[in-house]
């Protein structure tokens, strides 16, 4: 939107804002992450994994869901870059990705939901 003349001049700082407007590609990752967290089950799983590393069976027990359902949610969270996994023998363990986006979303969830982090 650089050097674009707007149809109406409302006297605000539209031109300055437009110079900093992110492109669709620049904001796609944030959009995808927010879509994934729009599901209450995935949101709970993400929150859980912000506080511990767990296997699918334990996650399923903690959120009262079937293992296949949890695996589906984990796949979506992982593809959006919010969580990572590691293998230990036959077992896969999941935790929140060590990224700024994941940390900001974690803190946002707790602020908006007035949720207190468990003590480490």
Biopython code that builds the backbone (N, CA, C, O; Angstrom):
import numpy as np
from Bio.PDB.StructureBuilder import StructureBuilder

atoms = [
    (1, "UNK", "N", (0.817, -1.187, 0.000)),
    (1, "UNK", "CA", (0.000, 0.000, 0.000)),
    (1, "UNK", "C", (0.866, 1.258, 0.000)),
    (1, "UNK", "O", (0.348, 2.358, 0.190)),
    (2, "UNK", "N", (2.159, 1.115, -0.207)),
    (2, "UNK", "CA", (3.059, 2.253, -0.244)),
    (2, "UNK", "C", (2.727, 3.136, -1.448)),
    (2, "UNK", "O", (2.445, 2.641, -2.539)),
    (3, "UNK", "N", (2.767, 4.459, -1.229)),
    (3, "UNK", "CA", (2.501, 5.450, -2.272)),
    (3, "UNK", "C", (1.119, 5.315, -2.889)),
    (3, "UNK", "O", (0.904, 5.742, -4.023)),
    (4, "UNK", "N", (0.204, 4.743, -2.177)),
    (4, "UNK", "CA", (-1.165, 4.620, -2.684)),
    (4, "UNK", "C", (-1.978, 5.803, -2.167)),
    (4, "UNK", "O", (-1.893, 6.172, -0.996)),
    (5, "UNK", "N", (-2.751, 6.374, -3.046)),
    (5, "UNK", "CA", (-3.622, 7.475, -2.646)),
    (5, "UNK", "C", (-4.952, 6.884, -2.208)),
    (5, "UNK", "O", (-5.603, 6.152, -2.954)),
    (6, "UNK", "N", (-5.339, 7.215, -0.990)),
    (6, "UNK", "CA", (-6.583, 6.695, -0.449)),
    (6, "UNK", "C", (-7.770, 7.487, -0.984)),
    (6, "UNK", "O", (-7.649, 8.686, -1.236)),
    (7, "UNK", "N", (-8.913, 6.833, -1.159)),
    (7, "UNK", "CA", (-10.097, 7.523, -1.683)),
    (7, "UNK", "C", (-10.576, 8.655, -0.781)),
    (7, "UNK", "O", (-11.110, 9.651, -1.268)),
    (8, "UNK", "N", (-10.387, 8.510, 0.536)),
    (8, "UNK", "CA", (-10.840, 9.530, 1.482)),
    (8, "UNK", "C", (-9.700, 9.884, 2.430)),
    (8, "UNK", "O", (-8.962, 9.004, 2.871)),
    (9, "UNK", "N", (-9.556, 11.146, 2.740)),
    (9, "UNK", "CA", (-8.590, 11.599, 3.721)),
    (9, "UNK", "C", (-9.378, 11.997, 4.959)),
    (9, "UNK", "O", (-10.048, 13.030, 4.971)),
    (10, "UNK", "N", (-9.297, 11.176, 5.997)),
    (10, "UNK", "CA", (-10.057, 11.424, 7.224)),
    (10, "UNK", "C", (-9.238, 12.181, 8.269)),
    (10, "UNK", "O", (-9.714, 12.453, 9.371)),
    (11, "UNK", "N", (-7.995, 12.515, 7.901)),
    (11, "UNK", "CA", (-7.170, 13.282, 8.823)),
    (11, "UNK", "C", (-6.443, 12.436, 9.845)),
    (11, "UNK", "O", (-5.817, 12.975, 10.757)),
    (12, "UNK", "N", (-6.511, 11.125, 9.713)),
    (12, "UNK", "CA", (-5.784, 10.245, 10.627)),
    (12, "UNK", "C", (-4.421, 9.963, 10.012)),
    (12, "UNK", "O", (-4.044, 10.592, 9.024)),
    (13, "UNK", "N", (-3.702, 9.049, 10.571)),
    (13, "UNK", "CA", (-2.376, 8.711, 10.064)),
    (13, "UNK", "C", (-2.416, 7.451, 9.185)),
    (13, "UNK", "O", (-1.567, 6.571, 9.326)),
    (14, "UNK", "N", (-3.387, 7.365, 8.293)),
    (14, "UNK", "CA", (-3.548, 6.185, 7.443)),
    (14, "UNK", "C", (-2.302, 5.882, 6.624)),
    (14, "UNK", "O", (-1.912, 4.722, 6.483)),
    (15, "UNK", "N", (-1.671, 6.932, 6.080)),
    (15, "UNK", "CA", (-0.502, 6.719, 5.237)),
    (15, "UNK", "C", (0.649, 6.132, 6.042)),
    (15, "UNK", "O", (1.352, 5.242, 5.561)),
    (16, "UNK", "N", (0.847, 6.618, 7.255)),
    (16, "UNK", "CA", (1.916, 6.093, 8.112)),
    (16, "UNK", "C", (1.628, 4.635, 8.481)),
    (16, "UNK", "O", (2.521, 3.788, 8.447)),
    (17, "UNK", "N", (0.391, 4.358, 8.826)),
    (17, "UNK", "CA", (0.002, 2.987, 9.163)),
    (17, "UNK", "C", (0.173, 2.084, 7.952)),
    (17, "UNK", "O", (0.674, 0.966, 8.076)),
    (18, "UNK", "N", (-0.237, 2.557, 6.788)),
    (18, "UNK", "CA", (-0.146, 1.764, 5.562)),
    (18, "UNK", "C", (1.299, 1.396, 5.237)),
    (18, "UNK", "O", (1.551, 0.330, 4.675)),
    (19, "UNK", "N", (2.236, 2.250, 5.576)),
    (19, "UNK", "CA", (3.652, 1.960, 5.319)),
    (19, "UNK", "C", (4.149, 0.781, 6.140)),
    (19, "UNK", "O", (5.125, 0.132, 5.765)),
    (20, "UNK", "N", (3.493, 0.502, 7.245)),
    (20, "UNK", "CA", (3.907, -0.589, 8.129)),
    (20, "UNK", "C", (2.962, -1.788, 8.065)),
    (20, "UNK", "O", (3.142, -2.757, 8.803)),
    (21, "UNK", "N", (1.970, -1.731, 7.198)),
    (21, "UNK", "CA", (0.998, -2.820, 7.075)),
    (21, "UNK", "C", (1.722, -4.099, 6.655)),
    (21, "UNK", "O", (2.405, -4.116, 5.631)),
    (22, "UNK", "N", (1.578, -5.170, 7.441)),
    (22, "UNK", "CA", (2.236, -6.423, 7.039)),
    (22, "UNK", "C", (1.573, -7.009, 5.795)),
    (22, "UNK", "O", (0.375, -6.840, 5.568)),
    (23, "UNK", "N", (2.382, -7.698, 4.999)),
    (23, "UNK", "CA", (1.834, -8.385, 3.830)),
    (23, "UNK", "C", (1.119, -9.642, 4.300)),
    (23, "UNK", "O", (1.274, -10.062, 5.447)),
    (24, "UNK", "N", (0.341, -10.236, 3.415)),
    (24, "UNK", "CA", (-0.343, -11.488, 3.765)),
    (24, "UNK", "C", (0.664, -12.562, 4.133)),
    (24, "UNK", "O", (0.423, -13.332, 5.062)),
    (25, "UNK", "N", (1.791, -12.635, 3.425)),
    (25, "UNK", "CA", (2.817, -13.635, 3.728)),
    (25, "UNK", "C", (3.446, -13.402, 5.095)),
    (25, "UNK", "O", (3.734, -14.348, 5.827)),
    (26, "UNK", "N", (3.657, -12.122, 5.433)),
    (26, "UNK", "CA", (4.281, -11.812, 6.721)),
    (26, "UNK", "C", (3.390, -12.178, 7.896)),
    (26, "UNK", "O", (3.901, -12.501, 8.968)),
    (27, "UNK", "N", (2.094, -12.138, 7.732)),
    (27, "UNK", "CA", (1.183, -12.369, 8.844)),
    (27, "UNK", "C", (0.548, -13.760, 8.822)),
    (27, "UNK", "O", (-0.196, -14.121, 9.734)),
    (28, "UNK", "N", (0.839, -14.532, 7.788)),
    (28, "UNK", "CA", (0.213, -15.849, 7.615)),
    (28, "UNK", "C", (0.481, -16.786, 8.800)),
    (28, "UNK", "O", (-0.423, -17.500, 9.233)),
    (29, "UNK", "N", (1.696, -16.791, 9.321)),
    (29, "UNK", "CA", (2.022, -17.682, 10.445)),
    (29, "UNK", "C", (1.221, -17.355, 11.692)),
    (29, "UNK", "O", (0.761, -18.255, 12.394)),
    (30, "UNK", "N", (1.057, -16.089, 11.966)),
    (30, "UNK", "CA", (0.275, -15.667, 13.132)),
    (30, "UNK", "C", (-1.182, -16.051, 12.930)),
    (30, "UNK", "O", (-1.833, -16.550, 13.847)),
    (31, "UNK", "N", (-1.683, -15.820, 11.736)),
    (31, "UNK", "CA", (-3.069, -16.161, 11.425)),
    (31, "UNK", "C", (-3.313, -17.660, 11.595)),
    (31, "UNK", "O", (-4.317, -18.070, 12.177)),
    (32, "UNK", "N", (-2.399, -18.465, 11.089)),
    (32, "UNK", "CA", (-2.545, -19.917, 11.204)),
    (32, "UNK", "C", (-2.517, -20.355, 12.669)),
    (32, "UNK", "O", (-3.323, -21.186, 13.088)),
    (33, "UNK", "N", (-1.598, -19.799, 13.438)),
    (33, "UNK", "CA", (-1.510, -20.151, 14.856)),
    (33, "UNK", "C", (-2.799, -19.793, 15.589)),
    (33, "UNK", "O", (-3.282, -20.564, 16.419)),
    (34, "UNK", "N", (-3.347, -18.637, 15.285)),
    (34, "UNK", "CA", (-4.581, -18.216, 15.951)),
    (34, "UNK", "C", (-5.761, -19.082, 15.535)),
    (34, "UNK", "O", (-6.648, -19.354, 16.344)),
    (35, "UNK", "N", (-5.778, -19.520, 14.273)),
    (35, "UNK", "CA", (-6.834, -20.441, 13.838)),
    (35, "UNK", "C", (-6.770, -21.737, 14.633)),
    (35, "UNK", "O", (-7.795, -22.262, 15.068)),
    (36, "UNK", "N", (-5.551, -22.250, 14.820)),
    (36, "UNK", "CA", (-5.394, -23.507, 15.545)),
    (36, "UNK", "C", (-5.870, -23.374, 16.990)),
    (36, "UNK", "O", (-6.449, -24.307, 17.546)),
    (37, "UNK", "N", (-5.629, -22.236, 17.583)),
    (37, "UNK", "CA", (-6.026, -22.037, 18.978)),
    (37, "UNK", "C", (-7.482, -21.622, 19.111)),
    (37, "UNK", "O", (-7.961, -21.402, 20.224)),
    (38, "UNK", "N", (-8.191, -21.513, 18.000)),
    (38, "UNK", "CA", (-9.618, -21.206, 18.027)),
    (38, "UNK", "C", (-10.464, -22.384, 18.464)),
    (38, "UNK", "O", (-11.649, -22.219, 18.753)),
    (39, "UNK", "N", (-9.884, -23.558, 18.516)),
    (39, "UNK", "CA", (-10.584, -24.763, 18.968)),
    (39, "UNK", "C", (-10.300, -24.948, 20.457)),
    (39, "UNK", "O", (-9.133, -24.987, 20.847)),
    (40, "UNK", "N", (-11.331, -25.065, 21.307)),
    (40, "UNK", "CA", (-11.113, -25.179, 22.755)),
    (40, "UNK", "C", (-10.237, -26.367, 23.159)),
    (40, "UNK", "O", (-9.440, -26.255, 24.091)),
    (41, "UNK", "N", (-10.375, -27.488, 22.477)),
    (41, "UNK", "CA", (-9.546, -28.656, 22.823)),
    (41, "UNK", "C", (-8.080, -28.390, 22.518)),
    (41, "UNK", "O", (-7.209, -28.696, 23.332)),
    (42, "UNK", "N", (-7.803, -27.821, 21.348)),
    (42, "UNK", "CA", (-6.409, -27.510, 21.004)),
    (42, "UNK", "C", (-5.859, -26.443, 21.931)),
    (42, "UNK", "O", (-4.684, -26.486, 22.297)),
    (43, "UNK", "N", (-6.682, -25.500, 22.309)),
    (43, "UNK", "CA", (-6.247, -24.450, 23.226)),
    (43, "UNK", "C", (-5.837, -25.058, 24.569)),
    (43, "UNK", "O", (-4.812, -24.678, 25.135)),
    (44, "UNK", "N", (-6.622, -25.985, 25.072)),
    (44, "UNK", "CA", (-6.284, -26.655, 26.339)),
    (44, "UNK", "C", (-5.010, -27.475, 26.212)),
    (44, "UNK", "O", (-4.167, -27.464, 27.110)),
    (45, "UNK", "N", (-4.867, -28.188, 25.097)),
    (45, "UNK", "CA", (-3.667, -29.003, 24.885)),
    (45, "UNK", "C", (-2.442, -28.093, 24.791)),
    (45, "UNK", "O", (-1.405, -28.378, 25.389)),
    (46, "UNK", "N", (-2.564, -26.998, 24.039)),
    (46, "UNK", "CA", (-1.449, -26.056, 23.930)),
    (46, "UNK", "C", (-1.081, -25.517, 25.304)),
    (46, "UNK", "O", (0.096, -25.491, 25.666)),
    (47, "UNK", "N", (-2.070, -25.091, 26.066)),
    (47, "UNK", "CA", (-1.805, -24.556, 27.413)),
    (47, "UNK", "C", (-1.094, -25.599, 28.267)),
    (47, "UNK", "O", (-0.117, -25.284, 28.947)),
    (48, "UNK", "N", (-1.571, -26.821, 28.236)),
    (48, "UNK", "CA", (-0.946, -27.906, 29.002)),
    (48, "UNK", "C", (0.524, -28.052, 28.612)),
    (48, "UNK", "O", (1.393, -28.154, 29.478)),
    (49, "UNK", "N", (0.798, -28.061, 27.306)),
    (49, "UNK", "CA", (2.158, -28.265, 26.826)),
    (49, "UNK", "C", (3.061, -27.056, 27.053)),
    (49, "UNK", "O", (4.279, -27.154, 26.906)),
    (50, "UNK", "N", (2.473, -25.925, 27.407)),
    (50, "UNK", "CA", (3.283, -24.770, 27.808)),
    (50, "UNK", "C", (3.936, -25.022, 29.164)),
    (50, "UNK", "O", (4.917, -24.371, 29.522)),
    (51, "UNK", "N", (3.376, -25.981, 29.921)),
    (51, "UNK", "CA", (3.828, -26.201, 31.292)),
    (51, "UNK", "C", (4.522, -27.536, 31.514)),
    (51, "UNK", "O", (5.134, -27.750, 32.560)),
    (52, "UNK", "N", (4.433, -28.429, 30.545)),
    (52, "UNK", "CA", (5.097, -29.719, 30.708)),
    (52, "UNK", "C", (5.264, -30.401, 29.355)),
    (52, "UNK", "O", (4.599, -30.060, 28.377)),
    (53, "UNK", "N", (6.157, -31.355, 29.330)),
    (53, "UNK", "CA", (6.328, -32.201, 28.150)),
    (53, "UNK", "C", (5.586, -33.494, 28.442)),
    (53, "UNK", "O", (5.781, -34.087, 29.503)),
    (54, "UNK", "N", (4.740, -33.942, 27.523)),
    (54, "UNK", "CA", (3.924, -35.130, 27.772)),
    (54, "UNK", "C", (3.785, -35.990, 26.526)),
    (54, "UNK", "O", (3.978, -35.533, 25.399)),
    (55, "UNK", "N", (3.444, -37.255, 26.769)),
    (55, "UNK", "CA", (3.142, -38.192, 25.687)),
    (55, "UNK", "C", (1.642, -38.127, 25.378)),
    (55, "UNK", "O", (0.863, -37.564, 26.148)),
    (56, "UNK", "N", (1.258, -38.703, 24.259)),
    (56, "UNK", "CA", (-0.134, -38.652, 23.815)),
    (56, "UNK", "C", (-1.076, -39.267, 24.850)),
    (56, "UNK", "O", (-2.134, -38.703, 25.130)),
    (57, "UNK", "N", (-0.708, -40.409, 25.416)),
    (57, "UNK", "CA", (-1.598, -41.068, 26.380)),
    (57, "UNK", "C", (-1.859, -40.202, 27.611)),
    (57, "UNK", "O", (-2.990, -40.125, 28.092)),
    (58, "UNK", "N", (-0.821, -39.558, 28.114)),
    (58, "UNK", "CA", (-1.014, -38.694, 29.281)),
    (58, "UNK", "C", (-1.813, -37.441, 28.928)),
    (58, "UNK", "O", (-2.661, -37.002, 29.704)),
    (59, "UNK", "N", (-1.543, -36.874, 27.765)),
    (59, "UNK", "CA", (-2.323, -35.706, 27.334)),
    (59, "UNK", "C", (-3.792, -36.090, 27.228)),
    (59, "UNK", "O", (-4.666, -35.363, 27.700)),
    (60, "UNK", "N", (-4.061, -37.235, 26.607)),
    (60, "UNK", "CA", (-5.444, -37.702, 26.443)),
    (60, "UNK", "C", (-6.131, -37.845, 27.804)),
    (60, "UNK", "O", (-7.283, -37.444, 27.969)),
    (61, "UNK", "N", (-5.423, -38.413, 28.766)),
    (61, "UNK", "CA", (-6.004, -38.588, 30.100)),
    (61, "UNK", "C", (-6.248, -37.234, 30.768)),
    (61, "UNK", "O", (-7.281, -37.032, 31.406)),
    (62, "UNK", "N", (-5.304, -36.312, 30.621)),
    (62, "UNK", "CA", (-5.424, -35.008, 31.272)),
    (62, "UNK", "C", (-6.542, -34.152, 30.698)),
    (62, "UNK", "O", (-7.162, -33.379, 31.428)),
    (63, "UNK", "N", (-6.811, -34.280, 29.394)),
    (63, "UNK", "CA", (-7.859, -33.457, 28.777)),
    (63, "UNK", "C", (-9.141, -34.255, 28.519)),
    (63, "UNK", "O", (-10.089, -33.753, 27.915)),
    (64, "UNK", "N", (-9.150, -35.504, 28.986)),
    (64, "UNK", "CA", (-10.334, -36.369, 28.880)),
    (64, "UNK", "C", (-10.802, -36.537, 27.429)),
    (64, "UNK", "O", (-11.967, -36.315, 27.099)),
    (65, "UNK", "N", (-9.851, -36.938, 26.575)),
    (65, "UNK", "CA", (-10.135, -37.179, 25.160)),
    (65, "UNK", "C", (-9.501, -38.506, 24.763)),
    (65, "UNK", "O", (-8.668, -39.050, 25.488)),
    (66, "UNK", "N", (-9.905, -39.019, 23.603)),
    (66, "UNK", "CA", (-9.283, -40.246, 23.094)),
    (66, "UNK", "C", (-7.900, -39.921, 22.531)),
    (66, "UNK", "O", (-7.631, -38.792, 22.121)),
    (67, "UNK", "N", (-7.040, -40.921, 22.520)),
    (67, "UNK", "CA", (-5.694, -40.743, 21.961)),
    (67, "UNK", "C", (-5.731, -40.338, 20.488)),
    (67, "UNK", "O", (-4.973, -39.451, 20.094)),
    (68, "UNK", "N", (-6.588, -40.955, 19.649)),
    (68, "UNK", "CA", (-6.633, -40.509, 18.251)),
    (68, "UNK", "C", (-7.052, -39.046, 18.100)),
    (68, "UNK", "O", (-6.521, -38.336, 17.247)),
    (69, "UNK", "N", (-7.992, -38.596, 18.916)),
    (69, "UNK", "CA", (-8.419, -37.193, 18.852)),
    (69, "UNK", "C", (-7.275, -36.272, 19.258)),
    (69, "UNK", "O", (-7.044, -35.245, 18.620)),
    (70, "UNK", "N", (-6.567, -36.637, 20.310)),
    (70, "UNK", "CA", (-5.422, -35.838, 20.764)),
    (70, "UNK", "C", (-4.341, -35.822, 19.692)),
    (70, "UNK", "O", (-3.754, -34.774, 19.421)),
    (71, "UNK", "N", (-4.074, -36.967, 19.082)),
    (71, "UNK", "CA", (-3.064, -37.037, 18.015)),
    (71, "UNK", "C", (-3.411, -36.102, 16.864)),
    (71, "UNK", "O", (-2.534, -35.450, 16.297)),
    (72, "UNK", "N", (-4.691, -36.041, 16.524)),
    (72, "UNK", "CA", (-5.143, -35.130, 15.462)),
    (72, "UNK", "C", (-4.848, -33.677, 15.837)),
    (72, "UNK", "O", (-4.323, -32.918, 15.023)),
    (73, "UNK", "N", (-5.178, -33.300, 17.043)),
    (73, "UNK", "CA", (-4.932, -31.930, 17.498)),
    (73, "UNK", "C", (-3.436, -31.627, 17.555)),
    (73, "UNK", "O", (-3.004, -30.531, 17.198)),
    (74, "UNK", "N", (-2.650, -32.602, 18.007)),
    (74, "UNK", "CA", (-1.204, -32.404, 18.077)),
    (74, "UNK", "C", (-0.609, -32.193, 16.686)),
    (74, "UNK", "O", (0.288, -31.370, 16.505)),
    (75, "UNK", "N", (-1.110, -32.935, 15.717)),
    (75, "UNK", "CA", (-0.627, -32.790, 14.341)),
    (75, "UNK", "C", (-0.865, -31.360, 13.846)),
    (75, "UNK", "O", (0.017, -30.761, 13.230)),
    (76, "UNK", "N", (-2.038, -30.821, 14.110)),
    (76, "UNK", "CA", (-2.365, -29.460, 13.675)),
    (76, "UNK", "C", (-1.525, -28.411, 14.414)),
    (76, "UNK", "O", (-1.041, -27.458, 13.803)),
    (77, "UNK", "N", (-1.357, -28.589, 15.710)),
    (77, "UNK", "CA", (-0.541, -27.652, 16.483)),
    (77, "UNK", "C", (0.915, -27.688, 16.021)),
    (77, "UNK", "O", (1.577, -26.653, 15.937)),
    (78, "UNK", "N", (1.401, -28.888, 15.726)),
    (78, "UNK", "CA", (2.787, -29.031, 15.274)),
    (78, "UNK", "C", (2.975, -28.412, 13.891)),
    (78, "UNK", "O", (3.985, -27.755, 13.640)),
    (79, "UNK", "N", (2.016, -28.616, 12.996)),
    (79, "UNK", "CA", (2.146, -28.063, 11.641)),
    (79, "UNK", "C", (2.112, -26.537, 11.645)),
    (79, "UNK", "O", (2.642, -25.902, 10.733)),
    (80, "UNK", "N", (1.497, -25.949, 12.660)),
    (80, "UNK", "CA", (1.475, -24.486, 12.752)),
    (80, "UNK", "C", (2.684, -23.950, 13.518)),
    (80, "UNK", "O", (2.816, -22.738, 13.693)),
    (81, "UNK", "N", (3.557, -24.834, 13.971)),
    (81, "UNK", "CA", (4.782, -24.411, 14.639)),
    (81, "UNK", "C", (4.638, -24.051, 16.101)),
    (81, "UNK", "O", (5.556, -23.484, 16.694)),
    (82, "UNK", "N", (3.488, -24.374, 16.694)),
    (82, "UNK", "CA", (3.277, -24.022, 18.100)),
    (82, "UNK", "C", (3.853, -25.038, 19.072)),
    (82, "UNK", "O", (4.178, -24.697, 20.210)),
    (83, "UNK", "N", (3.984, -26.290, 18.630)),
    (83, "UNK", "CA", (4.568, -27.320, 19.486)),
    (83, "UNK", "C", (5.639, -28.075, 18.704)),
    (83, "UNK", "O", (5.696, -28.016, 17.475)),
    (84, "UNK", "N", (6.478, -28.778, 19.441)),
    (84, "UNK", "CA", (7.502, -29.634, 18.865)),
    (84, "UNK", "C", (7.419, -30.994, 19.533)),
    (84, "UNK", "O", (6.783, -31.144, 20.576)),
    (85, "UNK", "N", (8.059, -31.981, 18.932)),
    (85, "UNK", "CA", (8.034, -33.331, 19.505)),
    (85, "UNK", "C", (9.438, -33.906, 19.504)),
    (85, "UNK", "O", (10.327, -33.448, 18.786)),
    (86, "UNK", "N", (9.605, -34.921, 20.332)),
    (86, "UNK", "CA", (10.844, -35.695, 20.337)),
    (86, "UNK", "C", (10.482, -37.146, 20.602)),
    (86, "UNK", "O", (9.512, -37.447, 21.297)),
    (87, "UNK", "N", (11.271, -38.022, 20.043)),
    (87, "UNK", "CA", (11.039, -39.453, 20.224)),
    (87, "UNK", "C", (12.006, -39.985, 21.269)),
    (87, "UNK", "O", (13.188, -39.643, 21.275)),
    (88, "UNK", "N", (11.486, -40.826, 22.152)),
    (88, "UNK", "CA", (12.313, -41.534, 23.128)),
    (88, "UNK", "C", (11.872, -42.989, 23.047)),
    (88, "UNK", "O", (10.873, -43.371, 23.658)),
    (89, "UNK", "N", (12.611, -43.800, 22.297)),
    (89, "UNK", "CA", (12.202, -45.176, 22.042)),
    (89, "UNK", "C", (10.970, -45.188, 21.170)),
    (89, "UNK", "O", (10.970, -44.620, 20.078)),
    (90, "UNK", "N", (9.917, -45.834, 21.645)),
    (90, "UNK", "CA", (8.662, -45.881, 20.885)),
    (90, "UNK", "C", (7.731, -44.713, 21.216)),
    (90, "UNK", "O", (6.723, -44.501, 20.543)),
    (91, "UNK", "N", (8.075, -43.976, 22.240)),
    (91, "UNK", "CA", (7.195, -42.915, 22.737)),
    (91, "UNK", "C", (7.553, -41.555, 22.134)),
    (91, "UNK", "O", (8.727, -41.212, 21.997)),
    (92, "UNK", "N", (6.509, -40.781, 21.773)),
    (92, "UNK", "CA", (6.681, -39.401, 21.310)),
    (92, "UNK", "C", (6.259, -38.465, 22.442)),
    (92, "UNK", "O", (5.222, -38.663, 23.075)),
    (93, "UNK", "N", (7.066, -37.463, 22.680)),
    (93, "UNK", "CA", (6.775, -36.470, 23.696)),
    (93, "UNK", "C", (6.596, -35.112, 23.023)),
    (93, "UNK", "O", (7.291, -34.786, 22.061)),
    (94, "UNK", "N", (5.662, -34.334, 23.539)),
    (94, "UNK", "CA", (5.318, -33.044, 22.950)),
    (94, "UNK", "C", (5.473, -31.943, 23.982)),
    (94, "UNK", "O", (5.235, -32.140, 25.174)),
    (95, "UNK", "N", (5.877, -30.777, 23.493)),
    (95, "UNK", "CA", (5.983, -29.588, 24.341)),
    (95, "UNK", "C", (5.812, -28.364, 23.456)),
    (95, "UNK", "O", (5.869, -28.464, 22.231)),
    (96, "UNK", "N", (5.605, -27.224, 24.069)),
    (96, "UNK", "CA", (5.463, -25.977, 23.331)),
    (96, "UNK", "C", (6.789, -25.627, 22.661)),
    (96, "UNK", "O", (7.859, -25.827, 23.235)),
    (97, "UNK", "N", (6.704, -25.109, 21.454)),
    (97, "UNK", "CA", (7.896, -24.670, 20.733)),
    (97, "UNK", "C", (8.526, -23.490, 21.469)),
    (97, "UNK", "O", (7.833, -22.677, 22.080)),
    (98, "UNK", "N", (9.830, -23.416, 21.398)),
    (98, "UNK", "CA", (10.560, -22.320, 22.030)),
    (98, "UNK", "C", (10.649, -21.157, 21.049)),
    (98, "UNK", "O", (11.722, -20.823, 20.548)),
    (99, "UNK", "N", (9.491, -20.546, 20.787)),
    (99, "UNK", "CA", (9.431, -19.419, 19.864)),
    (99, "UNK", "C", (8.745, -18.249, 20.552)),
    (99, "UNK", "O", (8.004, -18.425, 21.519)),
    (100, "UNK", "N", (9.002, -17.062, 20.041)),
    (100, "UNK", "CA", (8.361, -15.873, 20.596)),
    (100, "UNK", "C", (6.844, -15.945, 20.423)),
    (100, "UNK", "O", (6.096, -15.562, 21.322)),
    (101, "UNK", "N", (6.393, -16.435, 19.267)),
    (101, "UNK", "CA", (4.952, -16.546, 19.014)),
    (101, "UNK", "C", (4.285, -17.450, 20.043)),
    (101, "UNK", "O", (3.249, -17.088, 20.602)),
    (102, "UNK", "N", (4.859, -18.618, 20.301)),
    (102, "UNK", "CA", (4.268, -19.549, 21.270)),
    (102, "UNK", "C", (4.250, -18.936, 22.671)),
    (102, "UNK", "O", (3.272, -19.099, 23.401)),
    (103, "UNK", "N", (5.313, -18.238, 23.051)),
    (103, "UNK", "CA", (5.370, -17.618, 24.376)),
    (103, "UNK", "C", (4.338, -16.502, 24.514)),
    (103, "UNK", "O", (3.672, -16.391, 25.543)),
    (104, "UNK", "N", (4.207, -15.686, 23.490)),
    (104, "UNK", "CA", (3.236, -14.589, 23.535)),
    (104, "UNK", "C", (1.813, -15.143, 23.600)),
    (104, "UNK", "O", (0.986, -14.641, 24.362)),
    (105, "UNK", "N", (1.527, -16.173, 22.806)),
    (105, "UNK", "CA", (0.187, -16.781, 22.836)),
    (105, "UNK", "C", (-0.094, -17.402, 24.199)),
    (105, "UNK", "O", (-1.208, -17.292, 24.711)),
    (106, "UNK", "N", (0.898, -18.049, 24.786)),
    (106, "UNK", "CA", (0.737, -18.644, 26.120)),
    (106, "UNK", "C", (0.360, -17.564, 27.134)),
    (106, "UNK", "O", (-0.596, -17.729, 27.892)),
    (107, "UNK", "N", (1.098, -16.477, 27.149)),
    (107, "UNK", "CA", (0.813, -15.402, 28.109)),
    (107, "UNK", "C", (-0.527, -14.731, 27.818)),
    (107, "UNK", "O", (-1.235, -14.335, 28.744)),
    (108, "UNK", "N", (-0.875, -14.603, 26.559)),
    (108, "UNK", "CA", (-2.159, -14.014, 26.180)),
    (108, "UNK", "C", (-3.316, -14.878, 26.680)),
    (108, "UNK", "O", (-4.296, -14.364, 27.219)),
    (109, "UNK", "N", (-3.196, -16.181, 26.498)),
    (109, "UNK", "CA", (-4.225, -17.116, 26.968)),
    (109, "UNK", "C", (-4.427, -16.955, 28.469)),
    (109, "UNK", "O", (-5.559, -16.883, 28.947)),
    (110, "UNK", "N", (-3.336, -16.899, 29.200)),
    (110, "UNK", "CA", (-3.445, -16.803, 30.653)),
    (110, "UNK", "C", (-4.004, -15.453, 31.095)),
    (110, "UNK", "O", (-4.771, -15.389, 32.056)),
    (111, "UNK", "N", (-3.633, -14.380, 30.410)),
    (111, "UNK", "CA", (-4.165, -13.057, 30.748)),
    (111, "UNK", "C", (-5.659, -12.980, 30.449)),
    (111, "UNK", "O", (-6.445, -12.568, 31.302)),
    (112, "UNK", "N", (-6.051, -13.376, 29.239)),
    (112, "UNK", "CA", (-7.452, -13.275, 28.839)),
    (112, "UNK", "C", (-8.342, -14.221, 29.651)),
    (112, "UNK", "O", (-9.467, -13.877, 30.010)),
    (113, "UNK", "N", (-7.822, -15.410, 29.931)),
    (113, "UNK", "CA", (-8.615, -16.387, 30.669)),
    (113, "UNK", "C", (-8.467, -16.278, 32.169)),
    (113, "UNK", "O", (-9.093, -17.027, 32.920)),
    (114, "UNK", "N", (-7.625, -15.329, 32.613)),
    (114, "UNK", "CA", (-7.349, -15.177, 34.050)),
    (114, "UNK", "C", (-6.948, -16.513, 34.660)),
    (114, "UNK", "O", (-7.440, -16.917, 35.714)),
    (115, "UNK", "N", (-6.030, -17.190, 33.954)),
    (115, "UNK", "CA", (-5.533, -18.501, 34.377)),
    (115, "UNK", "C", (-4.164, -18.295, 35.010)),
    (115, "UNK", "O", (-3.336, -17.551, 34.483)),
    (116, "UNK", "N", (-3.933, -18.938, 36.114)),
    (116, "UNK", "CA", (-2.640, -18.843, 36.791)),
    (116, "UNK", "C", (-1.769, -20.020, 36.376)),
    (116, "UNK", "O", (-2.218, -21.166, 36.350)),
    (117, "UNK", "N", (-0.506, -19.716, 36.049)),
    (117, "UNK", "CA", (0.455, -20.773, 35.710)),
    (117, "UNK", "C", (0.707, -21.629, 36.954)),
    (117, "UNK", "O", (0.742, -21.123, 38.075)),
    (118, "UNK", "N", (0.881, -22.931, 36.731)),
    (118, "UNK", "CA", (1.281, -23.770, 37.863)),
    (118, "UNK", "C", (2.713, -23.422, 38.254)),
    (118, "UNK", "O", (3.501, -22.980, 37.417)),
    (119, "UNK", "N", (3.038, -23.618, 39.498)),
    (119, "UNK", "CA", (4.400, -23.341, 39.971)),
    (119, "UNK", "C", (5.337, -24.385, 39.393)),
    (119, "UNK", "O", (4.986, -25.560, 39.289)),
    (120, "UNK", "N", (6.536, -23.946, 39.018)),
    (120, "UNK", "CA", (7.531, -24.858, 38.434)),
    (120, "UNK", "C", (8.121, -25.770, 39.474)),
    (120, "UNK", "O", (8.973, -26.599, 39.156)),
]
sb = StructureBuilder()
sb.init_structure("model")
sb.init_model(0)
sb.init_chain("A")
sb.init_seg("    ")
for serial, (resi, resn, name, xyz) in enumerate(atoms, 1):
    if name == "N":
        sb.init_residue(resn, " ", resi, " ")
    sb.init_atom(name, np.array(xyz, "f"), 0.0, 1.0, " ", f" {name:<3s}", serial, name[0])
structure = sb.get_structure()
